[in-house]
Amino acid sequence: MPGSLGTPGGHDSRPASAAKPLRWAADAVAMMREGARVRLDYSTQSLWRVDRMIEEIRREGAPYAAVERALRGFGAYGGEVVVRWAGGEWVQSGGEFWVRTRDGRYWDPLDEARRCFAGEGSLRLLCRDAMSSG
């Protein structure tokens, strides 16, 4: 998406529905940088690190309630990667946040992060599928 955040060409205006997911993603980036000493750069490759971090949290046996906010941040980060590299946009419906790609398909990266924590999902694969869908 020319001119979108994270791509050459600078910043463009974002819909109001993007404000919360952008903040959650930024919080996840800060948490990973400060807590785990892992740098996330909104690249598709960085989703490997996010998937591994979620897997590590799951293996440690953390209760869902203790990691719910972090998972939301990881999901928002994954969604923002899709927005930046697959030409998507954040949309909000009924209090839920989704990413819509150019082909009109909807993706739920916040739920995908929860599925990853349950051992059934992958933000990296969601991004790959979103990028190949359109």
C-alpha positions as CSV (number, residue, x, y, z in Angstrom):
1,M,0.0,0.0,0.0
2,P,1.9,3.0,-1.2
3,G,2.2,5.7,1.4
4,S,1.1,3.6,4.3
5,L,2.9,3.4,7.6
6,G,5.9,1.2,7.5
7,T,6.3,1.4,3.7
8,P,8.3,3.8,1.6
9,G,6.4,7.0,1.0
10,G,5.6,8.1,4.6
11,H,2.3,8.3,6.5
12,D,-1.2,8.5,5.2
13,S,-4.3,9.2,7.2
14,R,-5.7,6.2,9.1
15,P,-9.4,5.6,9.9
16,A,-10.4,6.2,13.5
17,S,-11.0,2.5,13.9
18,A,-7.2,2.0,13.7
19,A,-6.4,4.0,16.9
20,K,-6.9,1.3,19.5
21,P,-5.2,-1.5,17.5
22,L,-2.2,0.8,16.7
23,R,-1.8,1.6,20.4
24,W,-2.1,-2.1,21.4
25,A,0.5,-3.0,18.8
26,A,2.9,-0.2,19.9
27,D,2.5,-1.5,23.5
28,A,3.4,-5.0,22.4
29,V,6.5,-3.6,20.6
30,A,7.6,-1.7,23.7
31,M,6.9,-4.8,26.0
32,M,9.0,-7.0,23.8
33,R,11.8,-4.5,23.5
34,E,11.9,-3.7,27.3
35,G,10.9,-7.1,28.8
36,A,12.3,-9.7,26.4
37,R,15.0,-7.6,24.6
38,V,13.4,-8.5,21.3
39,R,13.0,-5.8,18.6
40,L,9.8,-6.0,16.5
41,D,9.9,-3.9,13.2
42,Y,6.5,-4.6,11.7
43,S,8.0,-6.9,9.1
44,T,6.4,-10.1,8.1
45,Q,9.5,-11.9,9.3
46,S,9.0,-10.5,12.8
47,L,5.9,-12.6,13.2
48,W,8.1,-15.7,13.6
49,R,9.3,-14.0,16.9
50,V,5.8,-13.2,18.0
51,D,4.5,-16.7,17.4
52,R,7.5,-18.1,19.3
53,M,6.9,-15.7,22.2
54,I,3.2,-16.7,22.4
55,E,4.3,-20.4,22.3
56,E,6.8,-19.8,25.1
57,I,4.2,-18.1,27.3
58,R,1.8,-21.1,26.7
59,R,4.5,-23.6,27.5
60,E,5.2,-21.8,30.8
61,G,1.5,-22.5,31.8
62,A,0.5,-18.9,32.2
63,P,-3.2,-18.6,32.8
64,Y,-5.1,-16.8,30.0
65,A,-6.3,-14.0,32.3
66,A,-2.7,-13.1,33.1
67,V,-1.7,-12.8,29.5
68,E,-4.9,-11.6,27.9
69,R,-3.7,-8.0,27.4
70,A,-0.3,-9.2,26.0
71,L,-2.2,-11.5,23.5
72,R,-4.4,-8.6,22.4
73,G,-1.2,-6.6,21.8
74,F,0.4,-9.4,19.8
75,G,-2.7,-9.8,17.8
76,A,-2.9,-6.1,17.1
77,Y,0.8,-6.2,16.0
78,G,0.1,-9.1,13.7
79,G,-2.9,-7.2,12.2
80,E,-0.8,-4.1,11.7
81,V,1.8,-6.1,9.8
82,V,-1.1,-7.3,7.5
83,V,-2.3,-3.7,7.2
84,R,1.1,-2.4,6.2
85,W,2.2,-5.2,3.9
86,A,-1.0,-6.7,2.5
87,G,-2.8,-3.4,1.8
88,G,-5.3,-3.8,4.6
89,E,-7.2,-1.5,6.9
90,W,-8.5,-1.8,10.4
91,V,-12.3,-1.9,10.7
92,Q,-14.4,-2.1,13.8
93,S,-17.8,-3.8,14.2
94,G,-19.7,-4.4,17.4
95,G,-16.7,-3.5,19.5
96,E,-14.5,-6.1,17.7
97,F,-11.5,-5.1,15.5
98,W,-10.8,-6.8,12.2
99,V,-8.4,-6.3,9.2
100,R,-10.0,-6.0,5.8
101,T,-7.6,-6.7,2.9
102,R,-8.0,-5.2,-0.6
103,D,-9.8,-8.3,-1.9
104,G,-12.6,-7.6,0.7
105,R,-11.7,-10.5,3.0
106,Y,-11.8,-10.0,6.7
107,W,-9.1,-11.3,9.1
108,D,-9.2,-11.5,12.9
109,P,-5.6,-11.3,14.2
110,L,-6.7,-10.6,17.8
111,D,-8.5,-14.0,17.8
112,E,-5.6,-15.6,16.0
113,A,-3.3,-14.6,18.8
114,R,-5.7,-16.3,21.3
115,R,-5.7,-19.3,19.0
116,C,-1.9,-19.3,19.0
117,F,-1.9,-19.3,22.8
118,A,-4.3,-22.3,22.7
119,G,-1.7,-24.1,20.4
120,E,-4.0,-23.8,17.3
121,G,-3.0,-20.6,15.4
122,S,-0.2,-18.6,13.9
123,L,0.0,-14.9,13.2
124,R,2.8,-15.6,10.7
125,L,0.5,-17.9,8.7
126,L,-2.5,-15.5,9.0
127,C,-0.3,-12.8,7.5
128,R,1.0,-15.2,4.8
129,D,-2.6,-16.1,3.9
130,A,-3.7,-12.5,3.9
131,M,-0.9,-11.4,1.6
132,S,-1.6,-14.2,-0.9
133,S,-5.3,-13.6,-0.9
134,G,-5.4,-10.5,-3.0
